[in-house]
Amino acid sequence: MAVIHRERVAWESARVFVAAATDDAYWWLGETLGRHLGQTYELDLKRTRLRLRRDDDVPRAGRAHEDALSAEVAAWRARIEDVLTERPEIAPVLRQVTEETRDRLRH
C-alpha cells in the first residue's frame, strides 16, 4: 500500500487546478470535481476562473498577476487539505484527477 502524503497531494493538486482554471481543461475539471468532491468544489473552481480572468482584463505588472495566482493556489491547497482530512479515502481519486488534469494541460 502506498503512503499518501496529504500536504504534498494538496499542494500539487492546488497548483494544477489553478492552472486549469484558465485553460480548456477547466470544463472537464469542474465537472469531475463536482462528481467526486461535490458541487461546492465545482463552484469554487468557477470562482477561481472568474477572479483570474478578471485579473487578466486589468493591465497589471507581472508581480500582481503572480500574487493573484499564489493566493488562489494557497486557497485551493487549504481546501484540498480539509477534504483529505475529512475524507482520507478520496486521496487516490484526487491524485488521479490531478494527473489527468496535468495531462490535459499539456495538450
Disulfide bonds with the S-S distance in Angstrom:
none
